[in-house]
Amino acid sequence: MLVRQGRVCMTKKKIETVCGFSCSDCDHHKKDCLGCEKVTGKPFWTAFVNIDQCPIYECCTTMKNLPHCGKCPELVCERFTRFNNPEMTAGQAAAALAAAENELRSRK
């Protein structure tokens, strides 16, 4: 909860993911997907690209046993650019990737 100018504002709780992107900011969250952690890295979009699990989630949690990619010395690796959101322009995708990287590097 946030208080501004004497008014109480409800803020959406950010759902942290291993990749730094926020499920709570995703238009598909709760409609098509419950979030990466709840679906163990198998979000709705994996069916559209014929894979079983998100490669970022698989690498981070299964292969490297890390809490998030911010702990990985290879951040940002090719897994982050392997798939593109068709609803985003190249500029929007670059900005989202930069924001995710900043989010991950700021985590402890």
Residue pairs with C-beta under 8 A, 6 or more apart in sequence:
1 8
1 9
1 10
1 11
2 8
2 9
2 10
2 11
3 9
12 24
13 24
14 22
14 24
14 25
15 22
15 23
15 24
15 29
15 35
15 37
16 22
16 68
16 107
17 23
17 35
17 36
17 37
17 57
17 68
18 36
18 41
18 56
18 57
18 60
18 61
18 66
18 67
18 68
18 69
19 36
19 54
19 56
19 57
19 60
19 68
19 69
19 80
19 100
19 104
20 68
20 69
20 70
20 99
20 100
20 101
20 102
20 103
20 104
21 96
21 100
22 103
23 29
23 33
23 35
23 36
24 35
26 33
28 43
28 44
28 45
29 35
32 44
33 39
33 43
33 44
33 45
35 43
36 43
36 54
36 57
40 53
40 57
41 53
41 54
41 56
41 57
41 58
41 61
42 52
42 53
42 54
43 54
45 83
46 52
46 53
46 54
49 83
53 62
55 79
55 82
56 69
56 79
56 80
59 77
59 79
60 66
60 68
60 69
60 72
64 72
66 72
68 104
68 107
69 75
69 104
70 103
70 104
70 105
70 106
70 107
75 101
75 104
75 105
76 97
76 101
80 97
80 100
81 97
84 93
85 93
85 96
88 96
